[in-house]
């Protein structure tokens, strides 16, 4: 069924998120003159478009993740959307990192001027030691350079270590616009808001900054090809009242949304993907985003077992399904699709994608978007 417009927001949402500070963006871009007035589009869960391929963190199978080079490559390969994970700086600028702790994806440890910034924090209940974006101004972060997160698996990417800056959300939007013009197609963007409860607790809530960025760039309308993601629920409900783009509820195979944990809500992610939970999710979200193992479980040997009913149940609730993350390396694939015991060698990612497509998913996040697009073309040609 179409997305409902129910506005019964939990006390946590109305009180906690109403007080969030507005985070700025690095520059103001020209609004889209063709943007329609704000209104919610009707959603159709299945059958009205092709399978989408989203460049997960850009194209990190070939370039260090969350760099303009990674996003550009994904777009040039044909990805429907590029996906920046968003975290804030000390001075309230939204930047792209998978985590706010940046020692694994930048050269910060090699900067003696920042040695005293190394610290330990509790993020979503876990102790983490390192350097954190919220302790750096944008100007300071711009002196750092990105490095490959998985150098053992993706040694070929290490040749790019030290060559790319940490991009701002605005710079990514600007790149999206430029490449859309050059390539003659609309490239989507799917920002994920990282650790919303934690950043709210330290006075750096990102949701208002995301709304401002989309508004200022003419992207807050149903046809903007924007999808905002979160693993939490309260901030998506808050955003549902202010955004006119797709909202994506990320779910994991264990545990619970952090805002549920902190508010004493006993529900787990598993409860959210029951038929009843999915119907409730459709009140504020357009998509559900489960990890691939929630759709195609694996046994103790790592082989695929029977698919779950999650995709069908989500479609019945009026939700589309995007699953994460498809990676070509053996270590990430089900056992029967691995080519050898070499973790970093490519396996039969096409075979795995065929199994995913057969479940009826509407989209996939992929580290090698070119391979996912090739598999999609083969699947759709075979299914025609």
PyMOL commands that set and color helices and strands:
alter all, ss='L'
color gray80, all
select helices_A, chain A and resi 11-19+68-77+108-110+112-117+133-135+138-141+155-160+169-183+196-201+207-216+234-240+258-263+269-272+275-281+292-294+310-316+330-332+335-337+349-358+369-383
alter helices_A, ss='H'
color red, helices_A
select strands_A, chain A and resi 52-56+81-83+85-88+94-96+119-123+126-130+188-189+192-193+227-230+246-251+287-290+296-298+304-307+320-326+363-366
alter strands_A, ss='S'
color yellow, strands_A
deselect
rebuild
show_as cartoon
